[in-house]
Amino acid sequence: MAVKFTGCHIYVQFIDDAARRTIASVGTRDKAAPTDVKGANVANATVTGRRAAEAAIAQGIAAVVFDRGASRYHGKVKALADAAREGGLKF
């Protein structure tokens, strides 16, 4: 589970490193993303984390490795991870 935050958007990808392909992805720019919350903030990270967990479970993914990149584990990164865990993913 790779997470990328920009100033305005959040992107989550579930990547199979062995096969070198993306299995599922979720982001704030998706058409299915709720439009009532804007920006890359804690509220939007929580919603995106729940949506990411749903997308992963739909593809048969139950356990992931959380790749937060250079982002520190606090604030919106922590909110996204907690929401994904509540959605059923195991880290």
C-alpha positions as a LaTeX table, in Angstrom:
\begin{tabular}{lrrr}
\hline
Residue & $x$ (\AA) & $y$ (\AA) & $z$ (\AA) \\
\hline
Met1 & 0.00 & 0.00 & 0.00 \\
Ala2 & 1.81 & 3.08 & $-1.26$ \\
Val3 & 0.51 & 6.48 & $-0.16$ \\
Lys4 & 1.25 & 9.84 & $-1.82$ \\
Phe5 & 0.12 & 13.23 & $-0.56$ \\
Thr6 & 0.24 & 16.41 & $-2.62$ \\
Gly7 & $-0.94$ & 19.83 & $-1.57$ \\
Cys8 & $-4.47$ & 19.14 & $-2.79$ \\
His9 & $-4.87$ & 15.39 & $-3.29$ \\
Ile10 & $-4.28$ & 11.96 & $-1.76$ \\
Tyr11 & $-3.39$ & 8.85 & $-3.77$ \\
Val12 & $-3.25$ & 5.23 & $-2.57$ \\
Gln13 & $-2.01$ & 2.30 & $-4.67$ \\
Phe14 & $-1.87$ & $-1.40$ & $-3.91$ \\
Ile15 & 1.17 & $-2.67$ & $-5.79$ \\
Asp16 & 2.31 & $-6.24$ & $-6.40$ \\
Asp17 & 6.09 & $-5.81$ & $-6.35$ \\
Ala18 & 6.81 & $-9.28$ & $-7.74$ \\
Ala19 & 4.55 & $-8.85$ & $-10.77$ \\
Arg20 & 5.31 & $-5.11$ & $-11.07$ \\
Arg21 & 1.71 & $-4.05$ & $-11.45$ \\
Thr22 & $-0.90$ & $-2.02$ & $-9.61$ \\
Ile23 & $-3.72$ & $-4.17$ & $-8.30$ \\
Ala24 & $-6.03$ & $-1.41$ & $-7.04$ \\
Ser25 & $-5.87$ & 2.34 & $-6.57$ \\
Val26 & $-7.92$ & 5.02 & $-4.85$ \\
Gly27 & $-7.52$ & 8.77 & $-4.82$ \\
Thr28 & $-9.27$ & 12.02 & $-4.15$ \\
Arg29 & $-9.46$ & 12.70 & $-7.89$ \\
Asp30 & $-11.56$ & 9.59 & $-8.59$ \\
Lys31 & $-15.11$ & 10.09 & $-9.79$ \\
Ala32 & $-16.28$ & 7.94 & $-6.86$ \\
Ala33 & $-14.55$ & 10.22 & $-4.33$ \\
Pro34 & $-16.91$ & 12.30 & $-2.19$ \\
Thr35 & $-16.98$ & 15.94 & $-3.19$ \\
Asp36 & $-18.05$ & 17.39 & 0.16 \\
Val37 & $-14.51$ & 17.28 & 1.59 \\
Lys38 & $-11.78$ & 19.12 & $-0.33$ \\
Gly39 & $-8.00$ & 19.08 & 0.02 \\
Ala40 & $-5.37$ & 16.75 & 1.44 \\
Asn41 & $-6.40$ & 17.03 & 5.08 \\
Val42 & $-7.19$ & 14.65 & 7.95 \\
Ala43 & $-10.90$ & 14.42 & 7.12 \\
Asn44 & $-10.21$ & 13.52 & 3.50 \\
Ala45 & $-7.45$ & 11.09 & 4.53 \\
Thr46 & $-9.94$ & 9.24 & 6.73 \\
Val47 & $-12.44$ & 8.92 & 3.89 \\
Thr48 & $-9.71$ & 7.84 & 1.46 \\
Gly49 & $-8.40$ & 5.25 & 3.94 \\
Arg50 & $-11.85$ & 3.67 & 4.21 \\
Arg51 & $-12.26$ & 3.66 & 0.43 \\
Ala52 & $-8.79$ & 2.13 & 0.03 \\
Ala53 & $-9.64$ & $-0.69$ & 2.42 \\
Glu54 & $-12.85$ & $-1.42$ & 0.51 \\
Ala55 & $-10.99$ & $-1.48$ & $-2.82$ \\
Ala56 & $-8.29$ & $-3.79$ & $-1.46$ \\
Ile57 & $-10.73$ & $-6.23$ & 0.11 \\
Ala58 & $-12.73$ & $-6.30$ & $-3.14$ \\
Gln59 & $-9.53$ & $-7.45$ & $-4.90$ \\
Gly60 & $-8.84$ & $-10.12$ & $-2.26$ \\
Ile61 & $-6.09$ & $-8.23$ & $-0.42$ \\
Ala62 & $-6.22$ & $-8.70$ & 3.37 \\
Ala63 & $-2.69$ & $-7.78$ & 4.53 \\
Val64 & $-0.42$ & $-5.03$ & 3.22 \\
Val65 & 2.89 & $-3.31$ & 3.86 \\
Phe66 & 2.33 & 0.40 & 4.47 \\
Asp67 & 4.69 & 2.55 & 2.38 \\
Arg68 & 4.28 & 6.17 & 3.46 \\
Gly69 & 7.29 & 7.38 & 1.49 \\
Ala70 & 9.02 & 10.37 & 3.06 \\
Ser71 & 5.93 & 11.42 & 5.02 \\
Arg72 & 6.07 & 11.31 & 8.80 \\
Tyr73 & 3.58 & 9.04 & 10.56 \\
His74 & 1.28 & 11.63 & 12.12 \\
Gly75 & $-1.70$ & 13.75 & 11.15 \\
Lys76 & $-3.21$ & 12.79 & 7.82 \\
Val77 & $-0.88$ & 9.81 & 7.30 \\
Lys78 & $-1.92$ & 8.33 & 10.64 \\
Ala79 & $-5.60$ & 9.10 & 9.93 \\
Leu80 & $-5.43$ & 7.27 & 6.60 \\
Ala81 & $-3.70$ & 4.25 & 8.14 \\
Asp82 & $-6.15$ & 4.07 & 11.06 \\
Ala83 & $-9.15$ & 4.26 & 8.71 \\
Ala84 & $-7.70$ & 1.50 & 6.52 \\
Arg85 & $-7.20$ & $-0.69$ & 9.58 \\
Glu86 & $-10.77$ & $-0.03$ & 10.71 \\
Gly87 & $-11.87$ & $-0.99$ & 7.19 \\
Gly88 & $-10.36$ & $-4.44$ & 7.63 \\
Leu89 & $-6.78$ & $-4.24$ & 6.33 \\
Lys90 & $-3.95$ & $-5.73$ & 8.33 \\
Phe91 & $-0.57$ & $-3.95$ & 8.31 \\
\hline
\end{tabular}
